[in-house]
Amino acid sequence: MSNLIGQSLGRYHILEQLGEGGMATVYKAYDTRLERDVAVKIIRTDQFAPAMLDRILKRFEREAKALAKLSHPNIVKVLDFGDYEGSPYLVMEYLPGGTLKQRLGRPIPWQEAARLLLPVASALQFAHEQGIVHRDVKPSNILITRSGEPMLSDFGIAKILESEETVSLTGTGVGVGTPEYMSPEQGLGKEIDARADVYSLGIIFYELVTGRKPFTADTPMAVVIKHINDPLPRPTRFVPDLPAGVERVLLRTLAKQPENRYPDMEAFAQALETLPAAPVQDIEKTIDQAAEEEATRDILEAAATKIPKPAAGQKPRPQRSLLKWLPLIGIAAFLCLFLATGGGYLIWRSINGPLAANPTEPLSSPTKSIPLTVSLTPSVALTFTPPAIVTLTSSATPTLEMTSTLSETPPPSAGSILLSLADGMEMVYVPAGDFLMGAAAGAQYANPNEMPQHTVYLDAFWMDRTEVTNGMFALFVQATGYKTDAERIGNGTVLDFDQAGSPWIADMPGVSWRHPHSPSDDITGLDVRPVVQVSWNDASAYCQWASRRLPTEAEWEKAARGADGRLYPWGNDAPSANLLNFNRLVGHLTDVGSYPAGASPYGALDMLGNAYEWVFDRYDSSYYSHSPGTNPQGPGSGSLRIIRGGAWNYGLDWTRATSRSKLEPTYRVETLGFRCASDANP
């Protein structure tokens, strides 16, 4: 069962593994009869006693038939079922948009969280009306369509696996499920109903709004115990401006006793729907008194356990608020990290200043005062001013001098510069917002795969100011011993053909990633030119080493042309020799940053010309016609990856901000490099 890729389960040919959990493994497969992609979930039977398998298979068939009858626009459709060598499997719709789990990790506005979960609540209510309780509602079971619509999957899987021998299956003594999202009664092994799903969906609502799970621990059993016994941490503890009405809905949904929650999923959905419009006092009237009292008692009990009682005859010691010390604690923590990491991973610097020294070089001055006050001038209106000075003395004992005032650090603005100490790369800030992506109808040289032009919203991100250079890539190779695709493939491999039809051969595998004009390992004078002859795999590995990632296609285009639909980074004026390296005007690659007049609205350089650039997305010629309007990640399947930006030997037909092409991810050529990106709020 460990290597099904390439095998067939009847009419379903297994293509790739999509994920694996404690209960099942999910594969992408091709339905050879209906000629479409499907998802195949194979139930893991390695934890079952042989005597249980026959009963599991019979129960699986019964439940699978019931699941196939569930027809709701927000429920992933079960298409077929069967068993393979004694392991039962379900065949479901294949949705390439990922899962809700991939979008967690930071708070989102409560209005957006409620909007996202309403279709899921509707799907659960429909299932409950059919007598089916999900039992394992969690973010990884909420799939996202291309249009951003949530779809609930895995109905009844937990019920299929639950039995009187559950203890031997889970090793916890509780029912099958996911501890972080499991209701207290399910953790106790009690009989459950639809209100267990209400609780689980409430946990997801809590996590979306606060950016964290309410209960975590080192072991699954410890998490279950917390759900049963620990009071719910108040959501406003993590989101202070959260409306009282939203908090009260969360408190009721996550009540320990089922009778104190919303009676069914429909009531919970109604509470979510009324939140945006109803005044807080009206929402509060919908809260049962028992639930309110329970929540209040939980909070008071939690507070009481943390306040020591005075000894007999001793006056109570006044409790000092920790809040006023939080800014000082935060700054002290920042400075400790700054010193411990030899300067921190990322620092601000002036865009007019020189590049930083070797990032691995320690701060070795016997006595050196470092003021952490940096102003980005002249074009960047951002000042980062922590009110502190770190003094490194000859005894290597750092002392911290605090000023008497604290000021809030302003957020970065468009074009702000961030310096990565991993490789010395400057990164420019691209703020969140909408932009026009793709070519307008009738645009010169436009290809159908660039249409239709459409509006896309992107979260804020940082983009490398230039392409990654030979010198930077050399640091990566030296630090990791990485072998490129070209080196692994070896000598004699044809990489591409030049304009005259002569083949480019990988005849120097040890230096195949170097600039094509470099005859040996010596890249003196070429270390500030773009690294080329790198595959998508090589580029992705480098970005990961640098704690960044390849930019998405949408991020690349916004960083290149801005938000106003301009044709080129600099505007709508036709390209010229002072704006970019293209059309063989120079005849070879140039140093990165050689064309400052061609900068994008955010300060990114060489987005067009010089070297083509890999981006993250897979290729689909019609993707723009159905891509999501928010943070598109590209198609979920396909073997080809996208390249952007044109190169020094390409003309206007390819050297445009909207031009897109595709290559195999192992492809390398003398004109193809890359740059990295990172989230602004990781």
N, C-alpha and C positions, 0 to 999 in steps of 0.2 A: 504493500500500500504506500510505501514511501517514495516510489518513483513511477507515478502514473502518467507523467507528461509524455505524449507521443502515443499512448495507448488509447484504445476505444472501449467505451462502455456501451455496447450495442451501437446505436446510431450516433452516439456522442463521442467525438474525438477530442481528447484532452489536449489543450494548447499550453496552458501555464497555470501555476498555482497563484491564487489571489490572496489567500490568507489561511491561517490555522489557529484554532482555539482549543480549549480543553475538551469540547464536545464533537467538533467536526473540522474537516479541512475543505476549503472551497477552491474550486478550479474554474477557470474559464475554458469553455469547450465549444466546439462547432457542431451544430445539429446538421448532419449530412443530408437528412431527409428534407427539412424545411429551409436549409441553407441560411442559417442565422447563428449568431453567437448566443450562448446561454451560460448560466452559472450552474455548476453542479456541486452540491454540498453533500459530502460523503461522511456519514456518521462514524466516528471512531469507536471501534469495538474492542480495542486492546485492553481496556480497563474492566471489561465485563467478564464474569465467570462464564465458562462454556455453557453451564446449565441455564443461564439467563438469555442466551442469544435467541433461542426459538421464540420465547415470549416477547423479546424486544422486536423481532421481525414482524410478528403478528400485530403488535401494537402499532408499529410503524406504518404498516399497510392501512390499518383502520384510521389512524390520525391523518395520514397523507391524503386519503380520499376526502376527509372532511376539509382539510386545508385547501384542496383543489377547488372546492366550492366557494371559497371566499373571493368575492369579486367586488373590489372597492378601488377607486382611483389612486389611493395612497397605500395600497398593500401590494407588495411584490407578488406577482402571480406565480403559483406553483403549476408547472406545465406537465410534469411527469414524475414518476418515482420508480424505483427498482432496487435491486441489490447486486453487488459485485463481490464475488468470492466471500459471501456471508456478511458484507458490510452494506447496510441500506444507504440509499442516496436519494436526494430530491433534485429535480431539475427546475430551475427558476429563470425568470427574466434576467438578462444581463444588463446591469446599469453601470456605465463607465465613469460616473461622476464622483466616485469615492463615497465615504461615509461621513456622518456627522462627527464622529470621533476625530477625524483629521482636522476639524475646524475649531476644536476646543483648545483651551490653554490660556485664554485671556477673556476678561468680561466683555460682553456685548450689550448694547442697550436693551433694557427689559422689553421695550415694544417689539424689537426685532426678534427676541427670544420667544415671545408669546406668538408672534406671527408664524414663526418657524414650526412651533409645536402644535398649533391648532389643527393642521391636517393630520398629524399623527394621532391626536386625541380623537379626531373623527374616525380614523381607521380602527382604533382600539374600541371605541363605542360600538361600531358596526360588528366587530368580532365578538364582543361581549353579548350582543343581542343574538348571536348565533350559538351562544353557549361556549365560546372558546376564550379562555384566559391566556394571555401571551406568556407570562411567567418569567420572561427574560428581556424586558424592555431596557435597552442600553444604547449609547450612541453608535456603537459599531453595528447595531442591527437597524439603524436608520440610514438608508442609502439615499444618495442625492442624484437626481436626474440631471441631464445636460442643462435644463432650464432652471435648475436650482430647487426643484420641488422635492420635498422629503417623501420617502417611501419606506414603509415598515416591512421588515422581513423576519423570518425565523419564528413564525407563529407555531406554537405547540411543540417545538423541538425539546424544550425542557420536560414537557409532559410525556413525550415519547420515551425519554430516558429515565424518568422517575419511576421508582418501584419500591417494593418493600426492601430491596437490597441496596437502596440508595447509599447507605453508609459505605459499603465496599466500593462504590463508584466514585464518590467525591472525597472520601477520607476526612470529611468534616462533620459528619453526622447531621447535616442539614440537607434541605431539598436542593435539587439542581438549579443553578442560576449563577448570577454574577454578584459577588458580595457587595461591591461598591454601590449597587443599585437595587439591592434586595430588601424587601419590606421586613420589619421585625417578625411578623407572624410566619413568613416564609423561612426566615432564619431559625425560628423555633421548631420548624417542621410541622406546623399546624396546617389545617385545611385552609386554603386561600380562595378568594373570589376576586372580582374585578377591582376591588379597592387596593389589592396588591399592585396592580398595574398603575393605578392612580399614584401610589407612592413612588414607584420607579420613575414614572414620567416627571413627577415633582422633583426628584433628585436631578434629573437632566435639566429641568428649568433652573434649579438652584445653581448648577454648574455653569450653565450658559450665562446667567446674570452675574455671578460672583467670580467666575474664572477658576473655580476650584471645587473639588468634591467636599461635601460636608464631613465625611468620615473616611479616614485613611489609617492604615496600620501596616505592620511588617508582615502579618500573615492573614490569609482569608478569614480564618476563624476570629481573629481579633477585630476585623472590620465588622463581621456579623454581630459580635458582642456590642460594639459601639452603636450600631443601629438599634439594638434592643434596649440598651441601658443609658447611653450618653445623651444629654440634652442637645438639641440642634443648635449649632453655632448661629447666632443671629446674622442674617444676610447683610444688615447694615453695618456690621463690624468690618466687612470687606468693601462694601459700596455705601459709604455714609449718606450719599444723596438719594438712595433708593427710596421711592415713595412708600409711605406707610402702608398703603393699600396693597402694593406688590408684596411687601414683607408678610403681611397677614395672610395673603393667599398661600404663600410658601409655607408658613407655619401650620396652616390647616391641612394642606396637602400632605405634609410630612409629619403629621401627628403619629405618635407611637401606636395608639389604639385605632383599629380600622373604623370603629363607630364614630370617631371624632374627625375623620377625613370627609371629603366630599363623598356623597353616597354613591356616585357613579361617575364615569368619565364625561358624560354629558354635562353634569353640574360643574366639573372642573373646567371644561371647555367654555362654558358660559361665563365663568369667572375670568378666564383669560380674555374673552371677547369684550367684556365690560370694562376691563382695566383702563384702556386708553381714553374712554369717554366719560366714565362714571366718576363723580367726585369721590374723594377718599372717604367721606363720612357715609356715603351710600354703600361703598364696598364693605366698609366695616360692619354695616348692618347685616350683611350676608354671612358673617362669621358666627358659627355656633358658639354659645357661651362656653360649652365644655372644652372646645378646641382652644379658645382664647385663654381659658384658665390653665389648661395644660401647658401651653406654650409659655405663659408667664411664670408658672411654677418651675418649669425646666430652667428658664433663664435665671431665676432667683436662686435656685438650688446650685446651679453652676457657679454663680457669683459667691455664694456663701462658702463653698468649699475652698475658695482661693483666698479668703480674708481670715487671717488668724485671730482667734478670740483672745482678749486680754486676760491676763492672770487675775486671780481674785484680788481685789483692792487696787488694781492697776487701772489707770485711766486709759481709755481707748486711744490708740495712736492714730492721728489723722492720716488718712490715705491720700498720698500725693498722686496727682494725675501723671500718668506716664506720657500723656500726649505731648506736653510741652517739651519733653526731652527727646521725642522722636527725631526732630531735625538734626540735633547734635549726634544722636546715635547713628543715624543714617550717614552723616558725613564721616564720622569716625570709622564706620564699617567700610565706606568707600576708600578712605585713605589707607586702611590696613590692607585692603585688597590691592590697592595701587602699589604699595611697597612690596607685598608678598609676591607679586607677579613681575617685579622688575619694571614697573611703569604701567602695568595694566595692559589689557589686550587692545583697547581702542582709546585713542586720545584725540583731542581737538588740536588743530594747528592752523596757523595763518596760511592762507592760500598763496601768499607771496614768499613764504619762508622756504628754506631748503628741505629736501626730504630728510626724514629721521635717519639716525645712524642705524647700524645693524640692530634689528629688534632683539637679538639675543644678547647684546652687550649690556652688562650690568651698569648701574649708576655707581661709579667707583670714586668720585671725587671725595677727598678726605673731609671737606666741609663745603656743603653746597645747599643753598636755599632755593627751593623751587616754588615760585608763586603759581598757583593753579588759577590764573586769570588769563584767558586767551580771548582776544577779539579777532574775529574774522573780517579782514578788511582787504581792499576797499569795497568790493561788490557784495559782500555777504553781511547782512545785518543781523548777526547773531553773536551774543556775548555769553560765554559760559563762565560764571564767576562764583565758584565756591568760596566762602569766606574763610579760607584756611591757608596756612603756609606750612609745608613740611620741611624740616631742617634735618639733614643727614650729617651727623657729627663724626669725628674721627673714630669714636668708639663704636660706631655702627649702631648706636642706640637712637632711634628716631624719636623726636619730640614733636608734639602737636601744639601749635599756637592757634587759638580760635579768636576771631574777632567777636565783638559784642553784639553784632547784628547778623541776622540770617536773611538771605534773599532767595527768592524762588528762581530756579533755573528756567529760563524761557525755552520753549520748544524750538527745534531747528526750523529754518525757513527754506524755501526753494533755493537750491544751489549751495546750501551749507556743505562744508567739507568735513569728512570723517577720515581719519588715517588708520589703516590696519597695520598693526605691528607684526603681523604674521609675515607679510611680504612687502610692506611699505606702500601698498596701493592707496591712492586717494579715492574716496567715494563721495558722490554727490547725492544730495537728498532730493527725492521726488515726493512731493506731498500727496496725500490722499485726494481723490476726487475723480470726476468724470473726464474722459477725453474721447476724441473721435478717432476710431481705429479703422484702418482699411482705406481703400481708394474710392473716391467718388466716381459715380457713373460718368463715363466719357473722359476720364483723366488720361493724359498721354502716357503711353507705354503700359498702362494698367493691365494686369492679367486677371482673368475671372476668379482665380483663387484669392485675390485681394478684396473681393466684393462679397456682400454689400458693405458699404461703409456703415458703421454702427457705433453707438455710444457704449462705452465700457467704464465701469467704476473699478478703481484699484485702491487698495489700502496703501498707505505710505511705505516707501522702501528706499534703500540705498543702492546706488548703481556705481560700479567701478567707473572712474573718470576716463580711463583709457583701456585698451586691450591689455591683457596680461603679457608681460614681456619675457624674453629669453632669460634675463637675469632672475626674475621672480620664479620662473619655472625651474631654473637650476637650483634655487633654494629648496623647493619642494622635493626635487629628486634627491638632493643631498640629505635632506632631513628624513626621508622615508625609504629611500632605495627603490622608488617606484619604477616599474618597467612599463613603457608605453605599449599600446597595441602594436605599433610598428616593430618594436624590439621583440615582443613575444612572437610575432609572426615570422620575423627573420629576414634573411637576405633574399634578394631576387623577386620580391613581391612588387608588382606594378601597382603604384598608388594612383596615378592619373596620367594624362597625356597633356603635354604643353600645346601652345597654339600651333606649332608646326607639326604636331602629331607624334612627336618623340615621347617615349615613355619616361615617366619619373619612376626610378627603381629604388627600393629600400635597400641600398647596397651598403649603408653604414648604420646598422641597427642600433649601435650604441649612442649615436647622435642624431637619430632620425627625427627627433622633435626640434632640432636646432633650426635656425634660419637657413633657408636653402643655399644661401651664398657662403655659408660657413664650411670650409673644407675639413675641419677637424673639431676636436672637443674645445678648442680655443674659440670663445665667442667674444673676445675683447673687441669693443667697439660696436657690437651687435646686441649687447645685453639690454638696451633700451628700445629695441625693435620688437614688434609683436611676435610671440612664439607661434609657430605654424607647424604643419605636419602633425597636428594632434587630433585625435579622434574625439567624438562626443564623450566616450567613456573616459578618456584622459582628462578632458576638460572638467567633467563632473567630479572626478577624483581630486583634482587640484582644488576646486572650489570647496569641497568638503574638508580638505586639509586646512584651508584658510578660514574655516568656520563661516563659510558663505555657501552659496549655491548658484547654479546657473539661473539666469533670469528667465521668466516666462516670456513667451512671444509678446504678450500684451505689455509687460513691463519694459521690454526692450523698445517697442515702438513708442511708448509714451516718453521714455527717457530721451529718445531720439528727436521727436517732433513736437513735444509739448501737448497741450490740451486743445489747441484751437484748430487742428486739422491742417496745419501748414504742410507744404509739400516736402520741405527739407529742414534739417535742424536749424538753419539760420533764417528761414523764412520761405518766401515763394520765389526769390530771385534764382535765376538759372545758375547751376554749378559753374565754378571757375577755378583756375589753378591755385588761387590763394585760399580756397575754402576746403579742399579735400584732395587726396591722392587718388586719381582715377584715370581711366581712359589711356593708360600707358604714358601719361605726361611726364612721369619721372622714370619709369621703367623698372622699378623695384619697390619693395617695402621701404617706408621711411620710419624714423624714430617716432614713437608714440607722442602725441601732443604737438606735432609739428604744424598744425593748422588751427591756431586758437580762434581765428576769425570764423571758423565753421562750427563753433561750439553750439550745443543745443540750448534751449531755454533754461535748462538746469545746470549747464556747465559741463556736460559730458562731451568728450572730444573723440574724433575719428569714428563717430557712429556710422558714417558712410565712407566708403573707400578704404584704402590701405589693405585691410584683411577682412574677409568674411568672418562672421561670428556664429558659433553654435548657440542655440537657446534650448531651453528645457523641453519644449512641447514636441509631441508626436505630430505627424503631418496628416491632414485630411483636407483635400482640395475644396470641400464645401463646408468646412467647419464654421466659417463666419455666418452662415445662414442659420445656424442653430446653437451657437456657443452661448454660454450663460453671460449675463450682463454684468456680473460681479466677480472679480478675481478669476477669470478663466484660466484653466490649467492645461488646455489642449485636450485632444481626444484621449480616451482611456485605453485605446488599443492602436496598433499599427507598428510596423517595424522601422519606419523612416523618421528621422529627426529634422527639425527645421534649422536653416541657416539664414542669416540676415545681414544686410548692409553693403553688399557688393565688395569689390576689391580693387587694387591698383590697376589691374589689367582689364577691368570691365567698364563698359560705357554707361550712358544714361538709362538704357533699357533695364539694367539690373541694379544700378547704384541709386536707389531711391528709398525713402523712409518706409514705404509700404510694401516694397518688393519682398517676396518670400520664396524660398526654394527648399529642397529636401535632399537628404543624403542618408545612406546607411550609417548607423552610429559608430562603425569601425573605420569609416572612410577618413583618409588623411590626404592633404594636398598642400602645396607650397603657398596657397593663398588663403588658408583657413585657420583662424585662431578663435579666441573667445574672450569674454570678460565675465565677472561674477556679480552677484547681487546679494542683498540680505534684507530681511524684514526690518522695518523701522522700530517695531515693538515686539521683539522675539519673546 
